[in-house]
């Protein structure tokens, strides 16, 4: 059939040639075998298939975009639906099977639990009987008139056991040495007259432990037997046996109560493969008659869950009890599951067919709708909207527009590149100021292609010396060109090292910041960095008419450390006041004497300002005298010396502003001009000690006295409001922004009493009020006044009032004394 269909696709010329050759071969030879015909047809069909495939490929290649869109839409719509239908039907079938297995397992576990509990109760009853001393004496003594009392006691015990058991059963006692059997049903009988003499003989001959005999194991045995030896633990031969008789319908009741439904079966097998109970009573006591079911029962992991029983295929689920090794089997006919799965599959494929039909319609309509905007765009951008002839293919018409967009994008990129240096400069400034986090830095680096790479970064500052003179000497345009040339020179120096990456910025006028990045930090890289940066001073002297001071920070890790390194470099530049111009300054390159001199002078200035703030004019003059002796040792440049004193005046200016005072009211004229007019250190010393310092101290003294009185009044009010809290001198001093020593001294000056004494006195006054006017216990009073113990409170109260708190309250209530007059009022 496939060959015939393929033959129909051949062209007319090919078929005509084929007919002609067959006829010619038939006329030239009397015999044409079937093999020759097949070979001849195969050769022509192969050529025909190649021709058809080529035609289809060329046809698809020249098909318009609209038709391709329709074909692709069909594939994208139909193929997922078909795949979804296949997967859904498969999953549905598996889910049906899994659901059945799950239900089977639940039912089997329930039955197993009930049967195990049932058997456990019987096992316990048999153990209680076999281990009972009365039963043991009866079995050893035998059923005789000489031991009638023992026999009667045994019978009574058996009757009580049956009466109090929740499971009805009969009991038989087998006397092995006497050939007798006692049964609550038949009384005392001979062993040969017993219902199960064969079982009795087997027990006497060979007993290996407790025995559970399934129903119908022996002829006429329609009950479950549970047997144990008497005594319970024997080493050679038992004296007798206890046998419990349970009707088989008791076991069957567990199975009969389960509603499995039609075409389902439930079996309970013992450890020998015998059916213990089932829905069909005829199966009880029979062995497994199906080899597949027996194979599954003996090795469930090595067998499939599909078995055939009585000519019917079943799906089996199994649960095995760990209590007695019984097996619980649930069987469902496979046709029932297959029928459900087929119905689900039929429904699924019906839905799939409907969806396919809907998607075909949607694909046809959607293709037209989707292509209409493309057609309109094509007409709009290609200029064919005014033409009556539409373009052959819409996508080809968009080519010119896309080309135009690309050209426009190139022009915009060119403009962006022109503005990129200004954008980079802004980002560099933010990086130095620490205004960007790591995420923003990485985004800007990727966006603008910054050359800064690495994990460790140095910051180098190149600052023009005497920038004021530099600004007066050169015009603004010349200054910009020289600073630009300075930046380029610094970049070229850093780029000479292949391990370095760098960027430059101009954070301040006359200053160039260089950020140097590297992957690691060791002695070699630190040496290279210092050697590279140290060349800047010489290059500037060689190419320019001014000098610079270069400061190199310590290396910092990650981008966030760049702003800290920048601040370090700025701090290093301040050493220029001591070192002079045209210097290369590093943190580890500074001599300890230079660092110490800067630290010493700054400390002297801080002490001078502190003394003046406290009104200590003599202390300020003494510190100034020390400073005057130290400055010539560290600084030889007069301009630098004057700068240090200018910094001192600036500190005093800031102190006055913090106190809310106007500095102009204290300084006659411009203090900076007067300072720079001095020609010697003696003139500066006299001017500061005779004019500046006294003026500031005098005005601050009057201000401090008025503020001191107000502050102490506020402290007293604060104590009265918070006496019941944990008050301390440190706490109150922090509350009013004072030092503890300052508060203690000021408090004593204003109140003529120490802070701690006043606090104790005020609390004792409050304690007297509580004792006199309330019934508050002494313990609560001590806690309210923040004393750690009643004993501590009592001791301090007695020191103040000369009597304990309890006696003080008693004296007041008895009218013996006036408590209010026994102690002096507090301030």
PALOPA-138979 format. One record per residue (C-alpha): residue number from 0; x, y, z. Coordinates in steps of 0.02 Angstrom, whole numbers. Example, Ala and Ser with C-alpha at 12.3 -4.5 7.8 and 13.67 -1.06 7.14 Angstrom:
# PALOPA-138979
- voti;X;Y;Z
- 0;615;-225;390
- 1;684;-53;357
# end
This chain:
# PALOPA-138979
- voti;X;Y;Z
- 0;0;0;0
- 1;141;121;44
- 2;226;86;-120
- 3;64;117;-213
- 4;39;284;-128
- 5;219;332;-164
- 6;197;281;-345
- 7;50;401;-361
- 8;163;548;-314
- 9;276;519;-465
- 10;265;640;-608
- 11;173;594;-766
- 12;335;578;-867
- 13;411;464;-738
- 14;259;349;-737
- 15;253;346;-927
- 16;435;297;-935
- 17;404;163;-806
- 18;259;90;-906
- 19;361;95;-1065
- 20;508;4;-989
- 21;396;-129;-914
- 22;311;-158;-1081
- 23;476;-160;-1173
- 24;550;-285;-1054
- 25;392;-391;-1064
- 26;403;-394;-1255
- 27;590;-430;-1260
- 28;584;-574;-1137
- 29;456;-706;-1116
- 30;487;-716;-927
- 31;496;-568;-807
- 32;520;-619;-627
- 33;442;-531;-479
- 34;615;-487;-412
- 35;660;-395;-572
- 36;500;-298;-566
- 37;527;-250;-384
- 38;706;-192;-415
- 39;652;-89;-564
- 40;508;-8;-468
- 41;619;26;-317
- 42;745;121;-421
- 43;613;230;-502
- 44;520;258;-338
- 45;681;316;-252
- 46;709;442;-389
- 47;527;495;-376
- 48;539;521;-188
- 49;695;628;-210
- 50;607;732;-339
- 51;454;756;-229
- 52;561;802;-78
- 53;657;929;-180
- 54;495;1005;-244
- 55;425;1017;-67
- 56;584;1099;-3
- 57;583;1227;-143
- 58;399;1257;-119
- 59;420;1288;69
- 60;569;1399;38
- 61;471;1512;-78
- 62;314;1508;27
- 63;263;1676;96
- 64;288;1720;277
- 65;100;1718;305
- 66;86;1535;255
- 67;239;1488;357
- 68;162;1577;506
- 69;4;1474;484
- 70;101;1310;473
- 71;208;1352;624
- 72;53;1404;721
- 73;-27;1237;683
- 74;127;1143;741
- 75;144;1248;898
- 76;-39;1222;940
- 77;-69;1041;890
- 78;93;958;945
- 79;83;1015;1129
- 80;-100;961;1136
- 81;-58;789;1066
- 82;88;770;1186
- 83;-20;830;1329
- 84;-157;706;1282
- 85;-35;562;1275
- 86;47;608;1439
- 87;-121;640;1524
- 88;-194;473;1472
- 89;-37;383;1528
- 90;-34;474;1694
- 91;-221;444;1719
- 92;-198;257;1692
- 93;-55;253;1816
- 94;-154;355;1940
- 95;-298;233;1930
- 96;-179;90;1966
- 97;-93;187;2106
- 98;-260;233;2183
- 99;-316;51;2181
- 100;-151;-3;2257
- 101;-166;132;2389
- 102;-343;79;2435
- 103;-289;-102;2440
- 104;-147;-60;2558
- 105;-263;35;2675
- 106;-387;-110;2679
- 107;-251;-239;2702
- 108;-171;-142;2844
- 109;-339;-126;2932
- 110;-374;-313;2917
- 111;-196;-354;2968
- 112;-212;-245;3122
- 113;-377;-328;3171
- 114;-316;-506;3140
- 115;-150;-474;3229
- 116;-243;-403;3377
- 117;-360;-554;3374
- 118;-216;-677;3369
- 119;-118;-579;3498
- 120;-265;-595;3619
- 121;-271;-783;3589
- 122;-83;-799;3610
- 123;-92;-706;3774
- 124;-235;-814;3836
- 125;-141;-973;3791
- 126;16;-911;3880
- 127;-84;-866;4036
- 128;-159;-1041;4041
- 129;1;-1134;4001
- 130;99;-1035;4130
- 131;-33;-1054;4267
- 132;22;-1157;4418
- 133;-149;-1242;4432
- 134;-139;-1306;4253
- 135;39;-1367;4280
- 136;-10;-1463;4439
- 137;-160;-1538;4353
- 138;-59;-1597;4203
- 139;78;-1670;4313
- 140;-43;-1756;4437
- 141;-163;-1819;4304
- 142;-353;-1831;4307
- 143;-387;-1948;4455
- 144;-494;-1954;4609
- 145;-340;-1940;4717
- 146;-311;-1765;4652
- 147;-491;-1714;4634
- 148;-464;-1545;4715
- 149;-331;-1500;4587
- 150;-443;-1554;4443
- 151;-589;-1453;4510
- 152;-479;-1302;4530
- 153;-418;-1326;4351
- 154;-597;-1337;4286
- 155;-644;-1180;4380
- 156;-494;-1090;4308
- 157;-541;-1141;4131
- 158;-718;-1081;4156
- 159;-662;-914;4225
- 160;-540;-892;4079
- 161;-681;-918;3953
- 162;-802;-806;4045
- 163;-685;-657;4055
- 164;-617;-670;3877
- 165;-680;-547;3747
- 166;-659;-682;3613
- 167;-768;-839;3629
- 168;-665;-998;3621
- 169;-659;-1174;3694
- 170;-515;-1246;3793
- 171;-443;-1420;3793
- 172;-309;-1486;3913
- 173;-206;-1632;3844
- 174;-128;-1749;3974
- 175;20;-1822;3879
- 176;73;-1947;4014
- 177;-102;-2012;4046
- 178;-180;-2013;3871
- 179;-326;-1908;3930
- 180;-402;-1745;3868
- 181;-511;-1624;3964
- 182;-623;-1511;3859
- 183;-750;-1387;3920
- 184;-863;-1453;3783
- 185;-846;-1641;3812
- 186;-773;-1653;3986
- 187;-640;-1785;4025
- 188;-619;-1906;3880
- 189;-491;-2028;3816
- 190;-363;-1959;3693
- 191;-426;-2078;3556
- 192;-601;-2007;3577
- 193;-536;-1829;3558
- 194;-589;-1733;3402
- 195;-408;-1716;3344
- 196;-315;-1873;3401
- 197;-189;-1858;3260
- 198;-141;-1683;3316
- 199;-121;-1747;3495
- 200;-7;-1888;3437
- 201;101;-1769;3334
- 202;117;-1651;3481
- 203;173;-1792;3596
- 204;297;-1854;3468
- 205;370;-1692;3403
- 206;334;-1523;3485
- 207;446;-1379;3432
- 208;355;-1229;3505
- 209;186;-1142;3503
- 210;74;-1196;3360
- 211;-65;-1106;3266
- 212;-162;-1224;3152
- 213;-269;-1145;3017
- 214;-448;-1205;2990
- 215;-472;-1361;2882
- 216;-291;-1411;2894
- 217;-349;-1580;2960
- 218;-508;-1675;2919
- 219;-664;-1610;3005
- 220;-565;-1462;3075
- 221;-674;-1311;3049
- 222;-591;-1205;3181
- 223;-429;-1114;3219
- 224;-318;-1202;3347
- 225;-191;-1116;3459
- 226;-80;-1240;3555
- 227;51;-1216;3692
- 228;146;-1337;3801
- 229;127;-1359;3988
- 230;240;-1306;4069
- 231;270;-1157;3955
- 232;457;-1185;3935
- 233;511;-1367;3910
- 234;679;-1440;3863
- 235;635;-1624;3832
- 236;452;-1675;3830
- 237;299;-1578;3886
- 238;184;-1643;4023
- 239;33;-1583;3926
- 240;-39;-1453;3810
- 241;-166;-1313;3812
- 242;-271;-1301;3654
- 243;-387;-1155;3612
- 244;-529;-1189;3489
- 245;-591;-1037;3391
- 246;-729;-1052;3261
- 247;-670;-1007;3084
- 248;-814;-886;3062
- 249;-729;-773;3189
- 250;-585;-748;3066
- 251;-702;-738;2917
- 252;-796;-597;3000
- 253;-645;-482;2978
- 254;-648;-513;2791
- 255;-836;-513;2771
- 256;-851;-339;2847
- 257;-738;-267;2710
- 258;-837;-201;2561
- 259;-720;-229;2415
- 260;-848;-217;2278
- 261;-878;-327;2129
- 262;-741;-422;2039
- 263;-624;-411;2187
- 264;-558;-544;2306
- 265;-472;-544;2475
- 266;-364;-687;2541
- 267;-272;-716;2705
- 268;-132;-846;2693
- 269;-31;-924;2832
- 270;156;-951;2826
- 271;132;-1113;2726
- 272;26;-1034;2590
- 273;-138;-1104;2655
- 274;-293;-996;2643
- 275;-343;-951;2821
- 276;-495;-849;2776
- 277;-579;-776;2622
- 278;-741;-705;2556
- 279;-774;-877;2483
- 280;-787;-1005;2625
- 281;-743;-1143;2502
- 282;-567;-1074;2485
- 283;-529;-1088;2671
- 284;-400;-1223;2705
- 285;-346;-1240;2523
- 286;-172;-1209;2456
- 287;-127;-1081;2321
- 288;-174;-1163;2157
- 289;-96;-1031;2043
- 290;89;-1040;2004
- 291;95;-854;1966
- 292;9;-812;2131
- 293;124;-931;2224
- 294;276;-850;2142
- 295;212;-678;2189
- 296;176;-736;2368
- 297;348;-812;2390
- 298;446;-671;2303
- 299;343;-511;2284
- 300;493;-404;2235
- 301;544;-520;2095
- 302;370;-538;2019
- 303;250;-418;1937
- 304;86;-375;2018
- 305;-11;-458;1875
- 306;-66;-640;1907
- 307;-191;-759;1831
- 308;-308;-855;1945
- 309;-444;-973;1885
- 310;-421;-908;1709
- 311;-448;-726;1760
- 312;-310;-594;1764
- 313;-295;-499;1928
- 314;-195;-352;1992
- 315;-126;-401;2163
- 316;-75;-300;2316
- 317;6;-383;2466
- 318;39;-345;2648
- 319;139;-465;2758
- 320;120;-468;2947
- 321;276;-461;3053
- 322;180;-538;3198
- 323;147;-713;3129
- 324;209;-704;2947
- 325;32;-715;2879
- 326;3;-637;2709
- 327;-145;-526;2659
- 328;-185;-518;2473
- 329;-308;-402;2384
- 330;-349;-450;2203
- 331;-440;-340;2077
- 332;-482;-398;1902
- 333;-368;-314;1775
- 334;-513;-290;1655
- 335;-595;-177;1784
- 336;-441;-66;1793
- 337;-416;-73;1605
- 338;-596;-22;1576
- 339;-576;131;1688
- 340;-413;178;1605
- 341;-489;157;1432
- 342;-636;267;1478
- 343;-516;400;1542
- 344;-410;386;1385
- 345;-564;397;1274
- 346;-622;552;1365
- 347;-447;626;1357
- 348;-429;598;1171
- 349;-603;666;1139
- 350;-552;825;1229
- 351;-389;825;1130
- 352;-484;811;966
- 353;-597;955;1014
- 354;-447;1060;1066
- 355;-358;1021;903
- 356;-509;1077;804
- 357;-521;1236;907
- 358;-335;1272;889
- 359;-341;1246;701
- 360;-477;1377;691
- 361;-384;1492;810
- 362;-223;1469;709
- 363;-311;1516;548
- 364;-393;1669;623
- 365;-242;1715;725
- 366;-125;1706;576
- 367;-232;1831;482
- 368;-244;1944;633
- 369;-58;1932;672
- 370;-6;1965;494
- 371;-116;2118;472
- 372;-8;2228;586
- 373;148;2165;495
- 374;67;2210;330
- 375;21;2383;392
- 376;197;2411;460
- 377;269;2352;296
- 378;161;2473;197
- 379;201;2614;316
- 380;390;2597;326
- 381;419;2543;147
- 382;311;2680;75
- 383;198;2556;-15
- 384;39;2613;69
- 385;3;2725;-79
- 386;39;2587;-203
- 387;-93;2468;-267
- 388;31;2323;-277
- 389;74;2248;-107
- 390;251;2184;-78
- 391;288;2002;-112
- 392;340;1965;69
- 393;310;2081;216
- 394;472;2039;307
- 395;578;2084;158
- 396;497;2254;154
- 397;550;2285;334
- 398;734;2260;295
- 399;762;2439;241
- 400;678;2505;397
- 401;785;2397;511
- 402;939;2457;419
- 403;884;2635;449
- 404;859;2597;635
- 405;1034;2524;647
- 406;1111;2679;568
- 407;1015;2791;687
- 408;1074;2687;834
- 409;1255;2708;775
- 410;1235;2896;772
- 411;1161;2895;947
- 412;1302;2785;1008
- 413;1427;2907;937
- 414;1345;3049;1033
- 415;1344;2946;1191
- 416;1529;2912;1171
- 417;1559;3099;1162
- 418;1468;3123;1328
- 419;1545;2969;1410
- 420;1697;3059;1486
- 421;1582;3178;1580
- 422;1476;3033;1643
- 423;1631;2938;1698
- 424;1696;3091;1790
- 425;1532;3103;1887
- 426;1538;2919;1933
- 427;1721;2935;1988
- 428;1674;3080;2101
- 429;1535;2976;2181
- 430;1655;2830;2203
- 431;1781;2939;2297
- 432;1645;3011;2408
- 433;1576;2838;2449
- 434;1404;2876;2376
- 435;1386;2708;2287
- 436;1373;2530;2354
- 437;1455;2377;2276
- 438;1305;2335;2168
- 439;1296;2510;2093
- 440;1484;2511;2065
- 441;1477;2345;1971
- 442;1330;2405;1866
- 443;1419;2568;1819
- 444;1579;2472;1781
- 445;1488;2356;1662
- 446;1384;2496;1587
- 447;1526;2618;1548
- 448;1668;2494;1532
- 449;1780;2568;1668
- 450;1958;2503;1662
- 451;1965;2486;1852
- 452;1985;2302;1897
- 453;2049;2204;2046
- 454;2012;2170;2229
- 455;2134;2294;2311
- 456;2142;2481;2279
- 457;2263;2624;2316
- 458;2209;2807;2310
- 459;2343;2932;2261
- 460;2313;3120;2272
- 461;2418;3240;2167
- 462;2391;3416;2236
- 463;2464;3575;2159
- 464;2575;3670;2281
- 465;2528;3852;2312
- 466;2369;3836;2212
- 467;2323;4018;2244
- 468;2481;4076;2157
- 469;2451;3946;2020
- 470;2276;4016;1991
- 471;2341;4194;1983
- 472;2482;4149;1863
- 473;2384;4055;1729
- 474;2221;4088;1642
- 475;2075;3970;1665
- 476;2094;3889;1493
- 477;2281;3861;1522
- 478;2248;3789;1693
- 479;2121;3665;1622
- 480;2244;3609;1488
- 481;2387;3586;1611
- 482;2279;3489;1734
- 483;2214;3380;1591
- 484;2394;3347;1538
- 485;2435;3306;1719
- 486;2295;3176;1724
- 487;2351;3095;1562
- 488;2530;3088;1623
- 489;2474;3000;1783
- 490;2370;2875;1684
- 491;2517;2835;1568
- 492;2632;2806;1717
- 493;2508;2682;1795
- 494;2474;2594;1630
- 495;2657;2550;1613
- 496;2629;2413;1743
- 497;2529;2269;1669
- 498;2468;2216;1842
- 499;2387;2386;1875
- 500;2224;2463;1818
- 501;2183;2643;1856
- 502;2059;2785;1839
- 503;2084;2970;1873
- 504;1969;3108;1932
- 505;1978;3291;1986
- 506;1886;3298;2154
- 507;1950;3474;2197
- 508;2023;3618;2099
- 509;2209;3591;2073
- 510;2198;3410;2130
- 511;2204;3244;2035
- 512;2148;3082;2117
- 513;2215;2917;2049
- 514;2131;2752;2098
- 515;2248;2605;2065
- 516;2175;2429;2063
- 517;2266;2262;2078
- 518;2219;2081;2107
- 519;2332;2047;2256
- 520;2437;2135;2387
- 521;2614;2083;2430
- 522;2783;2165;2452
- 523;2818;2164;2265
- 524;2655;2249;2216
- 525;2673;2379;2355
- 526;2849;2417;2296
- 527;2791;2437;2116
- 528;2647;2551;2168
- 529;2761;2666;2269
- 530;2894;2672;2133
- 531;2763;2714;2000
- 532;2682;2853;2102
- 533;2848;2925;2161
- 534;2892;2966;1980
- 535;2754;3096;1972
- 536;2852;3231;2065
- 537;3000;3219;1946
- 538;2890;3215;1790
- 539;2796;3370;1847
- 540;2956;3466;1882
- 541;3021;3416;1710
- 542;2868;3458;1606
- 543;2780;3596;1704
- 544;2822;3760;1790
- 545;2745;3713;1957
- 546;2767;3579;2089
- 547;2647;3455;2166
- 548;2635;3356;2328
- 549;2589;3172;2307
- 550;2502;3072;2445
- 551;2478;2883;2431
- 552;2353;2793;2546
- 553;2365;2617;2611
- 554;2283;2482;2503
- 555;2100;2443;2539
- 556;1998;2291;2494
- 557;1842;2303;2383
- 558;1764;2456;2303
- 559;1688;2518;2466
- 560;1862;2550;2537
- 561;1903;2679;2402
- 562;1817;2821;2495
- 563;1911;2776;2656
- 564;2075;2773;2560
- 565;2033;2943;2486
- 566;2009;3013;2661
- 567;2177;2938;2712
- 568;2262;3024;2566
- 569;2180;3190;2612
- 570;2244;3171;2789
- 571;2419;3134;2725
- 572;2413;3296;2624
- 573;2397;3393;2787
- 574;2577;3343;2828
- 575;2631;3461;2689
- 576;2618;3601;2818
- 577;2762;3520;2912
- 578;2859;3441;2768
- 579;2848;3579;2640
- 580;2812;3575;2453
- 581;2857;3449;2317
- 582;2842;3298;2433
- 583;2793;3115;2410
- 584;2699;3065;2569
- 585;2649;2890;2623
- 586;2583;2827;2788
- 587;2731;2713;2822
- 588;2853;2838;2747
- 589;2821;2970;2879
- 590;2953;2979;3013
- 591;2892;2953;3189
- 592;2956;3126;3232
- 593;2845;3205;3100
- 594;2695;3106;3156
- 595;2734;3144;3336
- 596;2757;3329;3299
- 597;2590;3339;3213
- 598;2507;3242;3353
- 599;2594;3347;3486
- 600;2547;3514;3409
- 601;2366;3460;3381
- 602;2354;3401;3562
- 603;2424;3569;3623
- 604;2294;3661;3522
- 605;2154;3551;3591
- 606;2214;3582;3769
- 607;2220;3770;3741
- 608;2041;3770;3677
- 609;1986;3659;3822
- 610;2064;3774;3951
- 611;1981;3926;3875
- 612;1814;3836;3871
- 613;1832;3802;4059
- 614;1887;3981;4095
- 615;2064;3926;4142
- 616;2163;4072;4068
- 617;2324;4025;4157
- 618;2314;3846;4091
- 619;2287;3911;3915
- 620;2438;4028;3929
- 621;2545;3884;3997
- 622;2496;3769;3854
- 623;2531;3909;3729
- 624;2704;3933;3805
- 625;2739;3746;3783
- 626;2679;3757;3603
- 627;2791;3907;3568
- 628;2941;3806;3625
- 629;2892;3653;3522
- 630;2847;3736;3357
- 631;3025;3790;3310
- 632;3085;3611;3341
- 633;2967;3539;3211
- 634;2932;3678;3086
- 635;3059;3792;3003
- 636;2942;3873;2876
- 637;2867;4036;2939
- 638;2715;4018;2828
- 639;2681;3847;2904
- 640;2700;3917;3079
- 641;2573;4052;3046
- 642;2457;3921;2973
- 643;2463;3824;3137
- 644;2410;3977;3235
- 645;2276;4015;3108
- 646;2209;3840;3139
- 647;2206;3880;3327
- 648;2104;4037;3297
- 649;1985;3934;3189
- 650;1960;3811;3333
- 651;1915;3957;3450
- 652;1796;4023;3318
- 653;1707;3854;3310
- 654;1697;3847;3502
- 655;1609;4015;3508
- 656;1488;3964;3371
- 657;1444;3803;3465
- 658;1402;3908;3619
- 659;1288;4017;3513
- 660;1402;4170;3520
- 661;1453;4283;3378
- 662;1644;4278;3353
- 663;1645;4453;3283
- 664;1595;4521;3454
- 665;1755;4450;3531
- 666;1886;4477;3398
- 667;1930;4661;3361
- 668;1947;4673;3173
- 669;2000;4525;3067
- 670;2106;4409;3177
- 671;2182;4319;3027
- 672;2248;4480;2950
- 673;2320;4533;3118
- 674;2402;4362;3137
- 675;2488;4367;2968
- 676;2547;4544;3006
- 677;2653;4480;3151
- 678;2838;4460;3119
- 679;2896;4352;3266
- 680;2835;4218;3384
- 681;2847;4340;3531
- 682;2726;4458;3444
- 683;2606;4313;3411
- 684;2620;4257;3593
- 685;2586;4430;3663
- 686;2440;4459;3545
- 687;2358;4293;3592
- 688;2385;4305;3782
- 689;2344;4490;3801
- 690;2204;4512;3674
- 691;2123;4354;3607
- 692;2124;4237;3757
- 693;2065;4363;3890
- 694;1924;4425;3780
- 695;1857;4252;3749
- 696;1876;4196;3931
- 697;1793;4353;3998
- 698;1638;4336;3892
- 699;1627;4149;3919
- 700;1646;4170;4108
- 701;1491;4277;4123
- 702;1398;4161;4010
- 703;1456;4008;4107
- 704;1400;4078;4277
- 705;1223;4109;4219
- 706;1216;3942;4133
- 707;1288;3852;4287
- 708;1150;3916;4402
- 709;1015;3868;4277
- 710;1092;3695;4253
- 711;1094;3656;4440
- 712;913;3710;4459
- 713;870;3589;4319
- 714;970;3451;4406
- 715;875;3479;4570
- 716;708;3471;4480
- 717;764;3312;4391
- 718;810;3229;4558
- 719;640;3273;4634
- 720;550;3196;4485
- 721;658;3039;4469
- 722;710;3002;4649
- 723;626;2829;4633
- 724;739;2778;4489
- 725;918;2718;4489
- 726;1002;2889;4494
- 727;1190;2908;4493
- 728;1312;3051;4466
- 729;1363;2978;4297
- 730;1182;2958;4242
- 731;1133;3137;4286
- 732;1293;3206;4209
- 733;1256;3116;4046
- 734;1078;3179;4053
- 735;1137;3361;4059
- 736;1288;3339;3944
- 737;1416;3370;4083
- 738;1563;3272;4149
- 739;1541;3191;4322
- 740;1680;3296;4397
- 741;1608;3457;4324
- 742;1434;3415;4390
- 743;1500;3370;4563
- 744;1600;3531;4577
- 745;1461;3643;4510
- 746;1329;3559;4620
- 747;1436;3587;4777
- 748;1465;3770;4729
- 749;1280;3805;4705
- 750;1201;3700;4847
- 751;1343;3688;4975
- 752;1312;3499;4984
- 753;1380;3353;4886
- 754;1272;3270;4755
- 755;1267;3100;4842
- 756;1226;3174;5013
- 757;1084;3276;4939
- 758;1012;3123;4852
- 759;1015;3021;5015
- 760;939;3164;5116
- 761;798;3190;4991
- 762;757;3004;4986
- 763;753;2994;5176
- 764;629;3140;5179
- 765;519;3044;5056
- 766;537;2888;5166
- 767;474;2985;5318
- 768;323;3043;5218
- 769;282;2863;5167
- 770;302;2801;5347
- 771;193;2937;5420
- 772;55;2956;5292
- 773;40;2780;5216
- 774;30;2598;5272
- 775;160;2547;5143
- 776;272;2405;5208
- 777;453;2451;5244
- 778;510;2327;5110
- 779;406;2416;4977
- 780;473;2585;5034
- 781;653;2525;5018
- 782;618;2455;4843
- 783;531;2615;4788
- 784;682;2717;4844
- 785;797;2598;4746
- 786;887;2518;4892
- 787;956;2345;4862
- 788;897;2274;5029
- 789;790;2318;5179
- 790;943;2307;5292
- 791;1035;2438;5190
- 792;885;2554;5192
- 793;862;2531;5381
- 794;1045;2568;5415
- 795;1045;2731;5316
- 796;876;2784;5389
- 797;939;2755;5565
- 798;1094;2859;5528
- 799;982;3002;5471
- 800;833;2992;5591
- 801;925;2908;5737
- 802;787;2775;5751
- 803;740;2626;5640
- 804;596;2649;5515
- 805;475;2539;5612
- 806;504;2629;5776
- 807;489;2797;5685
- 808;316;2749;5620
- 809;264;2683;5793
- 810;321;2842;5882
- 811;223;2950;5762
- 812;64;2849;5780
- 813;80;2844;5971
- 814;102;3033;5971
- 815;267;3026;6064
- 816;364;3132;5941
- 817;344;3245;5794
- 818;434;3161;5651
- 819;436;3315;5546
- 820;542;3406;5672
- 821;672;3274;5709
- 822;773;3301;5552
- 823;831;3454;5465
- 824;743;3504;5306
- 825;838;3476;5148
- 826;888;3616;5036
# end
